[in-house]
Amino acid sequence: MASPPPPPPPKLPIPGRRNILITSALPYVNNVPHLGNIIGCVLSADVFARYCRLRGYNAIYICGTDEYGTATETKALEEKCSPKEICDKYHAIHDEVYKWFDIKFDKFGRTSSPQQTEVCQSIFHKLMENKWLTENTMQQLYCDTCQRFLADRLVEGKCPTEACNYEAARGDQCENCSKLLNPTELIDPKCKVCKNTPRIRDTDHLFLELPLLSDKLVNYINSTSVAGMWSQNAIQATNAWLKEGLKQRCITRDLKWGVPVPHEKYKDKVFYVWFDAPIGYISITASYTPDWEKWWKDPDNVELFQFMGKDNVPFHTVMFPSTLLGTGENWTMMKTISVTEYLNYEAGKFSKSHGVGVFGNDAKITNIPPEVWRYYLLMNRPEVSDTLFTWDDLQAKLNSELLNNLGNFINRVLSFVAKPAGAGYDSIIPDAPNAESHPLTKALAEKTNKWVEQYLEAMEKVKLKQGLKSAMAISSDGNAYLQESQFWKLYKEDPASCAIVMKTSVGVVYLLACLLEPFMPPFSREVLRQLNMSPDEDLTFCDDKGETAKAKRPWDFVPAGHRIGQPVPLFKELKNEEVEAFRNKFAGSQAERSSKAEADAEAKKVADKLKGTKLSEGSSKKKQSGGSKSKTAEEVSVAKLDIRVGLIRKAEKHPDADSLYVEEIDVGEEAPRTVVSGLVKFIPLEEMQNRKVCVLCNLKPVAMRGIKSHAMVLAASNEDHTKVELVEPPESAAVGEKVTFAGHSGEPEASLNAKSKTWEKLSADLHSNGELVACYKDVPFTTSAGVCKVKTIANGEIR
């Protein structure tokens, strides 16, 4: 078996060439990346890197996993393993996801490397020598239970920002409002490990004196933001930091997992992740080539382009530049920063921590090809404002833009050329002299050239979405050109004109393969295969090779006499039923999806066992004397119950009853229902606010201490009724959705008497299978988002 070819030697800057160093924000290694992460950094940078290679620039693309810090320690605690094991596991997952998305790094490295320690400590020594670091005592949260200082991400609490007040803000940054925080600023902080309240203790740390570096930094920002055409959102985020006034920033942390501080007093501490993480760009380049300084210490000959989401901006425009400026060395500083806003998912926000959205490994199992995902994400790239991922929009873009526009144009052209002589050209490109004198073709060439000029201008300015739209416009014009030329008639009536149209169209096909390669490399490879061309040898679009000039003469791209390959359709239609299946499959969080899958399997298992069994139960099996009431009146069938997912909009104490709450509950109707519940003794008022519950809706209204109750909130009680908990639907369940039971069918009764045995017999043991799932006769209460649960009551009744 032949050994694989050796990797190409590392690229180094070439004098006289345009040398471009590209980085994307280093993804945390504590989770699987979702589509928002992918478009926000690695995919956008990959498109620009591919564009640079296409244009013949000497470019390298550096990225890797950010492996140190609290996020990794926290994940290791969750998964009961070491930080190193977490890093190994998730680095491999990231690597696999990015390979599937066809991300082409020159080096995809890791920050937990010897090079990281060496470069980071070297920069630290320079800052110490130049007196940009100071020592200070700071107050930090200490957990007596865990016996440790709590790093930022090991603390959660309420965001102190008045307009936000997000309940689950992290100690370093509020995920809701993006404000950077210190853990001691949080309201009601809790240790993330043991959930206890930590106390404040003094601890000594090292600080970078940003205020003293501000003049150097402001000069750099003012000159570079203009020359590098920084995106507007990057400028706004940077100016917001400068306007607030720069403060000294702590660069050390009381952790074990990180780059050790090379200082006797601080030898038990490590560098704060946002001090050492951006240095990862340098250290990963050092693991790519020992001559890394030729890229990182030659600002006159190397341009640095950096890609990231908006929450990372201050660290790259303020913290990292200040660190490099403080060393006094001649670093290659960032020239251009490209920043994305957030990509939101359906009705909410992508979230790694909450598992919401489509993740990299999810995309793979849809069988939607990576080039389609790339196209959709890039056409939807949130360049100036947040954008929204929806399955309907993905379907529309695939079916309308890729299948009916781009794919249709290419397949029509190549299929016609491939037809046998007498019907086509037997796969041979015809000669087409005097193409420039053909009016329709000349008009197409002029339009195509304008689109190419716009494409190049957009891509040079890193306006990736506009570049993609310009390329796709060429395909639209190509379709119109085919239609207007009526080539199928020309073949018999005017063979010379038909040859011009087809040779020009094949040239446009090749041009599209070139221009779209940065966006959809698998698509371009397949088009070149169908053109019978080698992507490695033929796919360039350089000025010095005269390829950009050919856009004015598209008939010159592919020579006459060239034999094409076998045309096949490039895209497959995405059907409505597939879209609906994906929407349901990826609803809610990953944890809820997993629970739903388990609950569905369990429900099916139970339903299968119950097949043929009577699904009703009499309140008494004793015969009644004298031919008493009919059995039907005594039977219980859950199909009679109209149970829905409700949202408590407001809850307050009953004015005339100490044991009752009065709630306004949205059950998916025009107006909320008023419901009275005897839950005061069991559930605090604050826990009744703005939460989802299961509501029995077809009870006859009944007055309770002067207030009429129009439904009943379902709760579970233990056997002696000393403990009561609400039956909770999944958080992602839709308000108004019916709660169902596997194996039970039928229409709910119009209304049930509040004292009827029909609903009283809903009393049932609760099913305990790892989780406490609310059941009726072992059949789970089920919604499309998963099963309904209780917190702690393992056996009891639904009341």
LUMMI-858110 format. One record per residue (C-alpha): residue in one letter; residue number from 1; x, y, z. Coordinates in steps of 0.5 Angstrom, whole numbers, plus 500, padded with zeros to 3 digits. Layout:
N
NODE,A,NUM,X,Y,Z
...
//
This chain:
799
NODE,M,1,500,500,500
NODE,A,2,503,507,498
NODE,S,3,504,512,503
NODE,P,4,501,518,503
NODE,P,5,504,524,500
NODE,P,6,508,529,505
NODE,P,7,505,535,507
NODE,P,8,507,541,503
NODE,P,9,512,545,506
NODE,P,10,510,551,510
NODE,K,11,508,558,506
NODE,L,12,513,564,508
NODE,P,13,512,571,506
NODE,I,14,515,572,499
NODE,P,15,518,579,498
NODE,G,16,514,583,492
NODE,R,17,508,579,493
NODE,R,18,501,580,497
NODE,N,19,502,576,503
NODE,I,20,496,575,507
NODE,L,21,495,572,514
NODE,I,22,488,570,516
NODE,T,23,485,568,523
NODE,S,24,479,567,525
NODE,A,25,477,567,533
NODE,L,26,479,561,536
NODE,P,27,473,557,538
NODE,Y,28,472,554,545
NODE,V,29,473,547,546
NODE,N,30,468,546,551
NODE,N,31,462,544,546
NODE,V,32,460,542,539
NODE,P,33,460,549,534
NODE,H,34,453,551,532
NODE,L,35,451,554,525
NODE,G,36,452,561,529
NODE,N,37,459,560,531
NODE,I,38,461,557,524
NODE,I,39,459,563,520
NODE,G,40,461,568,525
NODE,C,41,468,566,525
NODE,V,42,471,559,521
NODE,L,43,467,559,515
NODE,S,44,467,567,513
NODE,A,45,475,567,514
NODE,D,46,475,560,510
NODE,V,47,471,564,504
NODE,F,48,476,570,504
NODE,A,49,482,565,505
NODE,R,50,480,561,499
NODE,Y,51,478,568,495
NODE,C,52,486,570,496
NODE,R,53,488,563,494
NODE,L,54,484,564,488
NODE,R,55,487,571,486
NODE,G,56,494,568,487
NODE,Y,57,495,572,493
NODE,N,58,500,568,498
NODE,A,59,496,567,504
NODE,I,60,495,563,510
NODE,Y,61,489,561,514
NODE,I,62,491,560,522
NODE,C,63,486,557,527
NODE,G,64,485,552,532
NODE,T,65,481,551,539
NODE,D,66,482,555,545
NODE,E,67,483,550,550
NODE,Y,68,485,554,557
NODE,G,69,481,557,562
NODE,T,70,474,556,566
NODE,A,71,470,554,560
NODE,T,72,474,548,560
NODE,E,73,475,546,567
NODE,T,74,467,547,568
NODE,K,75,466,542,562
NODE,A,76,471,537,565
NODE,L,77,467,538,572
NODE,E,78,460,536,568
NODE,E,79,463,530,564
NODE,K,80,467,528,570
NODE,C,81,474,528,567
NODE,S,82,480,532,566
NODE,P,83,481,538,562
NODE,K,84,486,535,558
NODE,E,85,481,529,556
NODE,I,86,476,535,555
NODE,C,87,480,538,550
NODE,D,88,482,532,546
NODE,K,89,475,530,545
NODE,Y,90,472,536,543
NODE,H,91,478,538,539
NODE,A,92,477,532,535
NODE,I,93,470,534,534
NODE,H,94,471,541,532
NODE,D,95,476,538,527
NODE,E,96,471,533,524
NODE,V,97,466,538,523
NODE,Y,98,470,543,520
NODE,K,99,473,538,515
NODE,W,100,465,536,513
NODE,F,101,464,544,512
NODE,D,102,470,544,507
NODE,I,103,474,549,511
NODE,K,104,481,549,509
NODE,F,105,486,551,514
NODE,D,106,493,552,513
NODE,K,107,494,550,520
NODE,F,108,488,548,525
NODE,G,109,492,548,532
NODE,R,110,491,548,539
NODE,T,111,493,553,545
NODE,S,112,495,547,550
NODE,S,113,501,547,546
NODE,P,114,509,548,548
NODE,Q,115,509,554,543
NODE,Q,116,503,557,547
NODE,T,117,507,557,553
NODE,E,118,513,559,550
NODE,V,119,510,565,546
NODE,C,120,505,567,552
NODE,Q,121,511,567,557
NODE,S,122,516,571,552
NODE,I,123,510,577,551
NODE,F,124,509,577,559
NODE,H,125,517,578,560
NODE,K,126,517,584,555
NODE,L,127,511,587,559
NODE,M,128,514,586,565
NODE,E,129,521,589,563
NODE,N,130,517,595,560
NODE,K,131,513,596,566
NODE,W,132,506,596,563
NODE,L,133,504,591,569
NODE,T,134,502,592,576
NODE,E,135,500,588,582
NODE,N,136,494,589,585
NODE,T,137,490,586,591
NODE,M,138,483,585,588
NODE,Q,139,476,582,591
NODE,Q,140,474,575,588
NODE,L,141,469,570,590
NODE,Y,142,471,564,594
NODE,C,143,467,558,595
NODE,D,144,468,555,602
NODE,T,145,464,549,600
NODE,C,146,469,547,594
NODE,Q,147,475,551,598
NODE,R,148,477,555,592
NODE,F,149,477,562,589
NODE,L,150,472,562,583
NODE,A,151,474,564,576
NODE,D,152,469,568,572
NODE,R,153,465,562,569
NODE,L,154,464,558,575
NODE,V,155,460,564,578
NODE,E,156,453,565,575
NODE,G,157,448,570,578
NODE,K,158,443,576,576
NODE,C,159,446,581,571
NODE,P,160,447,588,574
NODE,T,161,445,592,568
NODE,E,162,439,595,570
NODE,A,163,436,595,563
NODE,C,164,438,587,562
NODE,N,165,437,584,569
NODE,Y,166,438,577,566
NODE,E,167,438,571,571
NODE,A,168,443,567,568
NODE,A,169,449,572,567
NODE,R,170,456,569,567
NODE,G,171,462,572,572
NODE,D,172,465,574,566
NODE,Q,173,460,577,561
NODE,C,174,452,577,560
NODE,E,175,450,573,555
NODE,N,176,444,577,554
NODE,C,177,447,584,553
NODE,S,178,454,582,552
NODE,K,179,456,587,558
NODE,L,180,463,585,560
NODE,L,181,463,583,568
NODE,N,182,467,582,574
NODE,P,183,464,576,578
NODE,T,184,463,581,584
NODE,E,185,458,585,580
NODE,L,186,453,580,580
NODE,I,187,447,580,584
NODE,D,188,446,574,588
NODE,P,189,452,570,585
NODE,K,190,452,562,586
NODE,C,191,458,557,585
NODE,K,192,456,553,579
NODE,V,193,459,547,582
NODE,C,194,455,546,588
NODE,K,195,450,552,588
NODE,N,196,452,555,594
NODE,T,197,453,563,595
NODE,P,198,460,564,595
NODE,R,199,464,570,599
NODE,I,200,468,575,597
NODE,R,201,476,574,599
NODE,D,202,482,578,597
NODE,T,203,487,575,592
NODE,D,204,493,578,589
NODE,H,205,494,579,581
NODE,L,206,497,582,576
NODE,F,207,494,587,571
NODE,L,208,495,590,564
NODE,E,209,495,598,565
NODE,L,210,491,599,559
NODE,P,211,490,607,561
NODE,L,212,498,608,560
NODE,L,213,498,605,553
NODE,S,214,492,608,551
NODE,D,215,496,614,547
NODE,K,216,499,608,543
NODE,L,217,493,604,542
NODE,V,218,488,610,540
NODE,N,219,494,612,535
NODE,Y,220,493,605,532
NODE,I,221,486,605,532
NODE,N,222,485,611,528
NODE,S,223,490,610,523
NODE,T,224,488,602,522
NODE,S,225,481,603,522
NODE,V,226,481,607,516
NODE,A,227,486,604,512
NODE,G,228,484,597,514
NODE,M,229,476,599,512
NODE,W,230,474,596,519
NODE,S,231,467,594,519
NODE,Q,232,462,599,522
NODE,N,233,460,594,528
NODE,A,234,467,593,530
NODE,I,235,468,601,530
NODE,Q,236,462,602,534
NODE,A,237,464,596,539
NODE,T,238,471,599,540
NODE,N,239,469,606,541
NODE,A,240,464,604,546
NODE,W,241,470,601,550
NODE,L,242,474,608,549
NODE,K,243,469,612,551
NODE,E,244,468,609,557
NODE,G,245,475,610,559
NODE,L,246,480,604,559
NODE,K,247,481,601,566
NODE,Q,248,487,596,568
NODE,R,249,485,589,566
NODE,C,250,487,583,570
NODE,I,251,491,578,566
NODE,T,252,492,572,572
NODE,R,253,487,567,575
NODE,D,254,487,563,580
NODE,L,255,486,556,576
NODE,K,256,490,550,575
NODE,W,257,489,549,567
NODE,G,258,492,554,563
NODE,V,259,499,558,562
NODE,P,260,503,558,568
NODE,V,261,505,565,570
NODE,P,262,513,565,570
NODE,H,263,513,569,577
NODE,E,264,515,567,583
NODE,K,265,510,570,587
NODE,Y,266,504,568,582
NODE,K,267,507,561,580
NODE,D,268,501,558,583
NODE,K,269,496,562,578
NODE,V,270,495,562,570
NODE,F,271,494,567,565
NODE,Y,272,487,569,564
NODE,V,273,484,566,558
NODE,W,274,483,573,554
NODE,F,275,490,575,555
NODE,D,276,493,568,553
NODE,A,277,488,566,547
NODE,P,278,489,571,542
NODE,I,279,496,570,543
NODE,G,280,494,563,540
NODE,Y,281,494,566,533
NODE,I,282,502,567,534
NODE,S,283,503,560,537
NODE,I,284,499,556,532
NODE,T,285,503,559,527
NODE,A,286,509,557,531
NODE,S,287,507,550,531
NODE,Y,288,506,551,523
NODE,T,289,513,554,522
NODE,P,290,519,555,526
NODE,D,291,520,561,522
NODE,W,292,513,564,525
NODE,E,293,516,571,526
NODE,K,294,517,572,518
NODE,W,295,509,572,519
NODE,W,296,508,576,525
NODE,K,297,514,581,526
NODE,D,298,514,584,519
NODE,P,299,508,589,518
NODE,D,300,511,592,512
NODE,N,301,510,586,508
NODE,V,302,504,582,511
NODE,E,303,497,584,512
NODE,L,304,493,581,518
NODE,F,305,486,580,517
NODE,Q,306,482,577,523
NODE,F,307,474,574,523
NODE,M,308,470,574,529
NODE,G,309,463,575,532
NODE,K,310,461,582,535
NODE,D,311,462,579,542
NODE,N,312,470,578,541
NODE,V,313,471,585,538
NODE,P,314,474,589,544
NODE,F,315,479,583,546
NODE,H,316,482,584,538
NODE,T,317,481,591,538
NODE,V,318,483,593,545
NODE,M,319,486,588,549
NODE,F,320,491,584,544
NODE,P,321,493,590,540
NODE,S,322,495,593,547
NODE,T,323,499,587,549
NODE,L,324,503,587,543
NODE,L,325,504,595,543
NODE,G,326,507,594,550
NODE,T,327,512,589,548
NODE,G,328,515,595,544
NODE,E,329,517,590,538
NODE,N,330,515,590,531
NODE,W,331,509,586,531
NODE,T,332,504,585,525
NODE,M,333,498,588,527
NODE,M,334,491,587,525
NODE,K,335,490,591,519
NODE,T,336,482,589,517
NODE,I,337,477,586,522
NODE,S,338,471,583,519
NODE,V,339,465,582,525
NODE,T,340,459,579,524
NODE,E,341,452,580,528
NODE,Y,342,448,574,531
NODE,L,343,445,569,527
NODE,N,344,439,567,531
NODE,Y,345,435,560,530
NODE,E,346,427,560,528
NODE,A,347,424,564,534
NODE,G,348,430,564,539
NODE,K,349,438,565,539
NODE,F,350,443,560,538
NODE,S,351,446,557,544
NODE,K,352,452,553,545
NODE,S,353,451,553,553
NODE,H,354,443,551,552
NODE,G,355,444,547,546
NODE,V,356,439,551,542
NODE,G,357,439,551,534
NODE,V,358,443,546,529
NODE,F,359,450,544,531
NODE,G,360,455,542,526
NODE,N,361,454,535,527
NODE,D,362,447,536,526
NODE,A,363,448,539,519
NODE,K,364,451,532,517
NODE,I,365,446,528,519
NODE,T,366,441,532,515
NODE,N,367,444,529,508
NODE,I,368,443,536,506
NODE,P,369,450,537,502
NODE,P,370,455,542,506
NODE,E,371,455,546,500
NODE,V,372,448,548,501
NODE,W,373,449,549,508
NODE,R,374,455,554,506
NODE,Y,375,451,557,501
NODE,Y,376,445,559,506
NODE,L,377,450,561,512
NODE,L,378,454,566,507
NODE,M,379,447,569,503
NODE,N,380,445,570,510
NODE,R,381,451,572,514
NODE,P,382,449,577,519
NODE,E,383,454,583,517
NODE,V,384,451,589,519
NODE,S,385,445,586,523
NODE,D,386,442,580,526
NODE,T,387,439,575,521
NODE,L,388,435,569,522
NODE,F,389,436,562,520
NODE,T,390,429,558,518
NODE,W,391,428,552,515
NODE,D,392,423,555,510
NODE,D,393,428,560,508
NODE,L,394,433,554,507
NODE,Q,395,428,551,503
NODE,A,396,427,557,499
NODE,K,397,434,559,497
NODE,L,398,436,551,496
NODE,N,399,430,550,491
NODE,S,400,430,557,488
NODE,E,401,437,560,488
NODE,L,402,441,554,487
NODE,L,403,437,548,484
NODE,N,404,432,553,479
NODE,N,405,437,558,478
NODE,L,406,445,556,478
NODE,G,407,444,548,477
NODE,N,408,439,549,472
NODE,F,409,443,554,468
NODE,I,410,449,549,468
NODE,N,411,445,543,467
NODE,R,412,442,546,461
NODE,V,413,448,548,458
NODE,L,414,453,542,459
NODE,S,415,447,537,458
NODE,F,416,446,540,451
NODE,V,417,453,540,449
NODE,A,418,454,533,451
NODE,K,419,448,530,447
NODE,P,420,450,526,441
NODE,A,421,452,530,434
NODE,G,422,445,531,431
NODE,A,423,442,534,437
NODE,G,424,448,537,441
NODE,Y,425,456,537,440
NODE,D,426,458,530,442
NODE,S,427,461,533,449
NODE,I,428,466,537,444
NODE,I,429,466,545,445
NODE,P,430,465,548,439
NODE,D,431,469,553,435
NODE,A,432,465,560,436
NODE,P,433,469,565,431
NODE,N,434,467,573,431
NODE,A,435,463,571,438
NODE,E,436,464,579,440
NODE,S,437,460,581,434
NODE,H,438,454,577,436
NODE,P,439,449,582,439
NODE,L,440,446,578,445
NODE,T,441,453,575,447
NODE,K,442,456,582,447
NODE,A,443,451,584,452
NODE,L,444,452,578,456
NODE,A,445,459,579,456
NODE,E,446,458,587,458
NODE,K,447,454,585,464
NODE,T,448,458,579,466
NODE,N,449,464,584,466
NODE,K,450,460,589,471
NODE,W,451,458,583,476
NODE,V,452,465,581,476
NODE,E,453,468,588,478
NODE,Q,454,463,588,483
NODE,Y,455,465,581,486
NODE,L,456,472,583,486
NODE,E,457,471,590,489
NODE,A,458,466,587,495
NODE,M,459,471,581,496
NODE,E,460,477,586,497
NODE,K,461,473,589,502
NODE,V,462,471,583,505
NODE,K,463,463,584,504
NODE,L,464,462,577,503
NODE,K,465,455,577,502
NODE,Q,466,455,582,496
NODE,G,467,461,578,493
NODE,L,468,456,572,493
NODE,K,469,450,576,490
NODE,S,470,454,578,485
NODE,A,471,457,571,483
NODE,M,472,449,569,483
NODE,A,473,447,575,478
NODE,I,474,451,572,473
NODE,S,475,448,565,473
NODE,S,476,441,569,473
NODE,D,477,443,573,467
NODE,G,478,446,566,464
NODE,N,479,439,563,464
NODE,A,480,436,569,461
NODE,Y,481,441,569,455
NODE,L,482,439,562,454
NODE,Q,483,432,563,454
NODE,E,484,433,569,449
NODE,S,485,437,566,445
NODE,Q,486,433,560,444
NODE,F,487,439,556,442
NODE,W,488,435,549,441
NODE,K,489,432,553,435
NODE,L,490,439,556,433
NODE,Y,491,442,549,433
NODE,K,492,438,547,426
NODE,E,493,437,554,424
NODE,D,494,443,558,425
NODE,P,495,449,553,427
NODE,A,496,454,559,428
NODE,S,497,450,563,433
NODE,C,498,448,557,437
NODE,A,499,456,555,437
NODE,I,500,457,562,440
NODE,V,501,452,561,445
NODE,M,502,454,555,447
NODE,K,503,461,556,447
NODE,T,504,460,563,451
NODE,S,505,455,559,456
NODE,V,506,460,554,458
NODE,G,507,465,559,459
NODE,V,508,460,562,464
NODE,V,509,459,556,467
NODE,Y,510,467,555,468
NODE,L,511,467,563,471
NODE,L,512,461,561,476
NODE,A,513,466,555,478
NODE,C,514,471,560,479
NODE,L,515,468,565,483
NODE,L,516,463,561,487
NODE,E,517,469,556,489
NODE,P,518,471,560,496
NODE,F,519,463,560,498
NODE,M,520,462,552,495
NODE,P,521,468,549,494
NODE,P,522,465,542,493
NODE,F,523,460,545,488
NODE,S,524,466,548,484
NODE,R,525,470,541,484
NODE,E,526,464,538,481
NODE,V,527,463,543,476
NODE,L,528,470,542,474
NODE,R,529,469,535,474
NODE,Q,530,463,535,469
NODE,L,531,467,540,465
NODE,N,532,473,535,465
NODE,M,533,478,540,468
NODE,S,534,483,539,474
NODE,P,535,481,544,480
NODE,D,536,488,544,482
NODE,E,537,491,546,476
NODE,D,538,485,550,473
NODE,L,539,482,554,478
NODE,T,540,485,561,479
NODE,F,541,482,568,477
NODE,C,542,489,572,477
NODE,D,543,490,578,474
NODE,D,544,497,576,472
NODE,K,545,495,570,468
NODE,G,546,490,574,464
NODE,E,547,484,571,467
NODE,T,548,480,577,470
NODE,A,549,480,580,463
NODE,K,550,477,574,460
NODE,A,551,471,576,464
NODE,K,552,470,581,458
NODE,R,553,470,575,453
NODE,P,554,467,569,457
NODE,W,555,467,565,450
NODE,D,556,475,565,451
NODE,F,557,475,561,458
NODE,V,558,474,554,455
NODE,P,559,478,552,448
NODE,A,560,474,549,442
NODE,G,561,475,542,442
NODE,H,562,476,541,449
NODE,R,563,472,535,451
NODE,I,564,467,535,457
NODE,G,565,465,530,462
NODE,Q,566,458,527,464
NODE,P,567,453,532,466
NODE,V,568,449,530,472
NODE,P,569,444,535,476
NODE,L,570,448,539,482
NODE,F,571,442,540,487
NODE,K,572,436,536,489
NODE,E,573,430,539,491
NODE,L,574,428,540,499
NODE,K,575,421,538,500
NODE,N,576,416,541,504
NODE,E,577,415,534,509
NODE,E,578,423,534,509
NODE,V,579,423,541,512
NODE,E,580,417,540,517
NODE,A,581,421,533,519
NODE,F,582,427,538,520
NODE,R,583,423,543,524
NODE,N,584,421,538,529
NODE,K,585,427,534,530
NODE,F,586,431,540,531
NODE,A,587,426,544,536
NODE,G,588,428,545,543
NODE,S,589,435,544,546
NODE,Q,590,439,538,545
NODE,A,591,437,536,552
NODE,E,592,430,536,550
NODE,R,593,431,533,543
NODE,S,594,434,527,547
NODE,S,595,429,527,552
NODE,K,596,424,527,547
NODE,A,597,427,521,543
NODE,E,598,427,517,550
NODE,A,599,420,519,551
NODE,D,600,418,517,545
NODE,A,601,421,510,545
NODE,E,602,418,509,552
NODE,A,603,411,511,550
NODE,K,604,411,507,544
NODE,K,605,414,501,548
NODE,V,606,408,502,553
NODE,A,607,403,503,548
NODE,D,608,405,496,544
NODE,K,609,404,493,551
NODE,L,610,398,496,552
NODE,K,611,395,494,545
NODE,G,612,389,490,546
NODE,T,613,388,492,553
NODE,K,614,382,497,555
NODE,L,615,385,504,557
NODE,S,616,379,506,562
NODE,E,617,378,504,569
NODE,G,618,372,504,573
NODE,S,619,372,508,580
NODE,S,620,369,501,583
NODE,K,621,369,494,580
NODE,K,622,364,492,585
NODE,K,623,357,490,582
NODE,Q,624,352,495,584
NODE,S,625,345,493,586
NODE,G,626,339,494,582
NODE,G,627,342,495,576
NODE,S,628,345,502,578
NODE,K,629,349,507,573
NODE,S,630,351,505,567
NODE,K,631,359,503,566
NODE,T,632,360,508,562
NODE,A,633,359,514,567
NODE,E,634,364,510,571
NODE,E,635,369,509,566
NODE,V,636,375,514,565
NODE,S,637,378,515,559
NODE,V,638,384,520,558
NODE,A,639,382,522,551
NODE,K,640,376,526,554
NODE,L,641,381,531,557
NODE,D,642,383,537,554
NODE,I,643,390,538,557
NODE,R,644,394,544,554
NODE,V,645,401,547,555
NODE,G,646,399,554,558
NODE,L,647,403,560,560
NODE,I,648,402,563,567
NODE,R,649,402,571,565
NODE,K,650,401,573,572
NODE,A,651,399,570,579
NODE,E,652,397,573,585
NODE,K,653,394,571,592
NODE,H,654,386,570,592
NODE,P,655,384,577,596
NODE,D,656,379,572,600
NODE,A,657,383,566,601
NODE,D,658,390,565,604
NODE,S,659,391,558,601
NODE,L,660,389,560,593
NODE,Y,661,392,563,588
NODE,V,662,389,567,582
NODE,E,663,392,566,575
NODE,E,664,392,569,568
NODE,I,665,394,563,564
NODE,D,666,395,563,556
NODE,V,667,392,557,553
NODE,G,668,393,559,546
NODE,E,669,386,562,545
NODE,E,670,384,570,544
NODE,A,671,384,571,551
NODE,P,672,388,568,557
NODE,R,673,383,564,562
NODE,T,674,383,566,570
NODE,V,675,384,560,574
NODE,V,676,384,559,581
NODE,S,677,389,554,584
NODE,G,678,390,551,591
NODE,L,679,398,551,591
NODE,V,680,399,557,596
NODE,K,681,402,552,601
NODE,F,682,406,548,596
NODE,I,683,409,553,591
NODE,P,684,412,560,592
NODE,L,685,409,566,589
NODE,E,686,415,568,585
NODE,E,687,415,561,582
NODE,M,688,408,561,579
NODE,Q,689,410,567,575
NODE,N,690,411,567,567
NODE,R,691,412,559,567
NODE,K,692,409,554,563
NODE,V,693,404,549,566
NODE,C,694,399,543,564
NODE,V,695,392,546,564
NODE,L,696,386,542,564
NODE,C,697,381,546,560
NODE,N,698,375,543,559
NODE,L,699,372,543,566
NODE,K,700,366,547,567
NODE,P,701,367,554,570
NODE,V,702,366,553,578
NODE,A,703,366,559,583
NODE,M,704,372,559,588
NODE,R,705,371,564,594
NODE,G,706,368,569,589
NODE,I,707,372,568,583
NODE,K,708,370,563,577
NODE,S,709,376,558,575
NODE,H,710,376,556,568
NODE,A,711,381,551,568
NODE,M,712,385,547,572
NODE,V,713,393,547,573
NODE,L,714,395,540,574
NODE,A,715,400,538,579
NODE,A,716,403,532,582
NODE,S,717,402,530,590
NODE,N,718,406,525,594
NODE,E,719,402,519,597
NODE,D,720,400,523,604
NODE,H,721,399,530,600
NODE,T,722,404,533,604
NODE,K,723,408,535,598
NODE,V,724,406,538,591
NODE,E,725,409,540,585
NODE,L,726,407,542,578
NODE,V,727,407,538,572
NODE,E,728,412,541,567
NODE,P,729,411,541,560
NODE,P,730,418,542,556
NODE,E,731,420,549,556
NODE,S,732,420,549,548
NODE,A,733,413,546,548
NODE,A,734,408,551,544
NODE,V,735,403,555,548
NODE,G,736,396,552,547
NODE,E,737,399,545,544
NODE,K,738,395,539,546
NODE,V,739,398,534,551
NODE,T,740,397,527,549
NODE,F,741,398,520,551
NODE,A,742,400,514,546
NODE,G,743,395,509,545
NODE,H,744,389,514,547
NODE,S,745,385,517,542
NODE,G,746,378,521,541
NODE,E,747,375,528,542
NODE,P,748,375,531,549
NODE,E,749,368,532,552
NODE,A,750,365,539,551
NODE,S,751,366,540,559
NODE,L,752,367,536,565
NODE,N,753,364,537,572
NODE,A,754,370,539,577
NODE,K,755,367,534,582
NODE,S,756,367,528,576
NODE,K,757,370,522,577
NODE,T,758,372,522,570
NODE,W,759,378,527,571
NODE,E,760,379,525,578
NODE,K,761,381,518,576
NODE,L,762,387,521,572
NODE,S,763,390,520,579
NODE,A,764,396,515,577
NODE,D,765,403,513,579
NODE,L,766,409,517,576
NODE,H,767,413,513,572
NODE,S,768,421,513,574
NODE,N,769,426,512,569
NODE,G,770,432,516,570
NODE,E,771,427,522,570
NODE,L,772,421,523,573
NODE,V,773,416,523,567
NODE,A,774,408,525,569
NODE,C,775,404,519,566
NODE,Y,776,397,516,566
NODE,K,777,397,508,567
NODE,D,778,405,508,565
NODE,V,779,403,512,559
NODE,P,780,407,519,559
NODE,F,781,404,526,558
NODE,T,782,407,528,551
NODE,T,783,408,534,547
NODE,S,784,411,535,540
NODE,A,785,417,538,544
NODE,G,786,418,532,549
NODE,V,787,415,529,555
NODE,C,788,412,533,561
NODE,K,789,416,532,568
NODE,V,790,416,533,575
NODE,K,791,422,535,579
NODE,T,792,422,530,585
NODE,I,793,416,526,587
NODE,A,794,417,519,584
NODE,N,795,410,516,586
NODE,G,796,404,520,587
NODE,E,797,398,522,584
NODE,I,798,396,527,579
NODE,R,799,391,532,582
//
